[in-house]
């Protein structure tokens, strides 16, 4: 049998997890390949662009979309488990498609750029307007980066709080700031790290780093505590509060008035991707156009 498309793997993946147990990706791929009777030849097919196995790539995207819909979860790295909603949907016998998940699960609809009301009015068509090739490229590029951001956040949550504090200092260095260090936990006064604003070390920036559940919302009191810690001694005028969680509007308003920059989980992963921390470039694509200067009529 030829390789199924990624969306044709939704039901087989849920079937492999239907007993409710946590299973490794390796186990899931083996079970899916066996249940779908995929040939050895098809399983060794590779993408020309990056030499990745096509089957692994499609399983990866199927897993990502099922996770966005809330049908599976990843308790730890490279392991998956079906959720209660996933079990209900699988047991219903419904044909699991992008259209169905767009209609039923707002988080999935948002991830693929489809508004809920559009899904209700037209649940079958996922792309309503014609796109130019470059628009398609931009949309797909964003989808890939959005999924990478999700994977980065999940990987960070698998690490220790100490690792996260070091990651924040590393990110600041990657962004061009000066030397920095993680403070000693026994006597850090609520400050997790210190970094020089520039490479010559004229000014210091205090860092608060919180590896909290991404669904958590940090309120104004936490930012007030950080502002108090910045009073010193020594008194530091600038602070960075960076977290894997979110910030309330009250926290944002208070921070704006206190020279404190807030970076939530979404912004954190965007910065890591932009400054290539914890990620590697798999393939680079260059979009070229005609050099009109070269073809100009020179007299």
BELSULCOR-V990501 format. One record per residue. N is the residue number from 0. RES is the residue in one letter. PHI is phi as a letter, one per 30 degrees, with the letter a starting at -180 (* if undefined). Layout:
BEGIN
n: {N	N}
res: {RES	RES}
phi: {PHI	PHI}
END
This chain:
BEGIN
n: {0	1	2	3	4	5	6	7	8	9	10	11	12	13	14	15	16	17	18	19	20	21	22	23	24	25	26	27	28	29	30	31	32	33	34	35	36	37	38	39	40	41	42	43	44	45	46	47	48	49	50	51	52	53	54	55	56	57	58	59	60	61	62	63	64	65	66	67	68	69	70	71	72	73	74	75	76	77	78	79	80	81	82	83	84	85	86	87	88	89	90	91	92	93	94	95	96	97	98	99	100	101	102	103	104	105	106	107	108	109	110	111	112	113	114	115	116	117	118	119	120	121	122	123	124	125	126	127	128	129	130	131	132	133	134	135	136	137	138	139	140	141	142	143	144	145	146	147	148	149	150	151	152	153	154	155	156	157	158	159	160	161	162	163	164	165	166	167	168	169	170	171	172	173	174	175	176	177	178	179	180	181	182	183	184	185	186	187	188	189	190	191	192	193	194	195	196	197	198	199	200	201	202	203	204	205	206	207	208	209	210	211	212	213	214	215	216	217	218	219	220	221	222	223	224	225	226	227	228	229	230	231	232	233	234	235	236	237	238	239	240	241	242	243	244	245	246	247	248	249	250	251	252	253	254	255	256	257	258	259	260	261	262	263	264	265	266	267	268	269	270	271	272	273	274	275	276	277	278	279	280	281	282	283	284	285	286	287	288	289	290	291	292	293	294	295	296	297	298}
res: {X	X	X	X	X	X	X	X	X	X	X	X	X	X	X	X	X	X	X	X	X	X	X	X	X	X	X	X	X	X	X	X	X	X	X	X	X	X	X	X	X	X	X	X	X	X	X	X	X	X	X	X	X	X	X	X	X	X	X	X	X	X	X	X	X	X	X	X	X	X	X	X	X	X	X	X	X	X	X	X	X	X	X	X	X	X	X	X	X	X	X	X	X	X	X	X	X	X	X	X	X	X	X	X	X	X	X	X	X	X	X	X	X	X	X	X	X	X	X	X	X	X	X	X	X	X	X	X	X	X	X	X	X	X	X	X	X	X	X	X	X	X	X	X	X	X	X	X	X	X	X	X	X	X	X	X	X	X	X	X	X	X	X	X	X	X	X	X	X	X	X	X	X	X	X	X	X	X	X	X	X	X	X	X	X	X	X	X	X	X	X	X	X	X	X	X	X	X	X	X	X	X	X	X	X	X	X	X	X	X	X	X	X	X	X	X	X	X	X	X	X	X	X	X	X	X	X	X	X	X	X	X	X	X	X	X	X	X	X	X	X	X	X	X	X	X	X	X	X	X	X	X	X	X	X	X	X	X	X	X	X	X	X	X	X	X	X	X	X	X	X	X	X	X	X	X	X	X	X	X	X	X	X	X	X	X	X	X	X	X	X	X	X	X	X	X	X	X	X}
phi: {*	d	d	d	d	e	d	d	c	e	d	e	d	d	d	d	c	d	d	i	d	d	b	d	e	d	d	d	d	d	d	d	e	d	d	c	h	d	d	d	d	d	d	c	d	b	d	d	d	b	i	d	d	d	d	d	d	d	d	d	d	d	d	d	d	d	d	d	d	i	c	b	b	c	d	a	e	i	b	b	b	d	c	d	d	d	d	d	d	d	d	d	i	d	d	d	b	d	d	d	d	d	d	c	b	e	d	d	e	d	d	c	i	c	d	e	d	d	d	d	d	b	d	d	d	d	b	d	c	d	c	d	e	d	d	d	e	d	d	d	e	d	d	d	d	d	d	d	d	d	d	d	d	d	d	d	d	d	c	d	e	d	d	d	d	d	e	d	d	d	d	d	d	d	d	j	d	d	d	b	a	d	d	d	d	d	a	c	h	i	c	c	a	b	b	d	d	b	d	d	i	d	b	c	b	d	b	c	b	b	c	c	e	e	d	d	c	d	c	e	e	d	d	d	d	d	d	d	d	d	d	i	d	d	d	c	d	b	b	b	c	b	a	d	c	b	b	d	d	d	d	d	d	d	d	e	d	b	h	c	c	c	b	c	e	d	d	e	d	d	d	d	d	d	c	h	c	i	b	b	d	d	a	c	c	c	c	c	b	d	d	d	d	d	c	d	d	c	c}
END
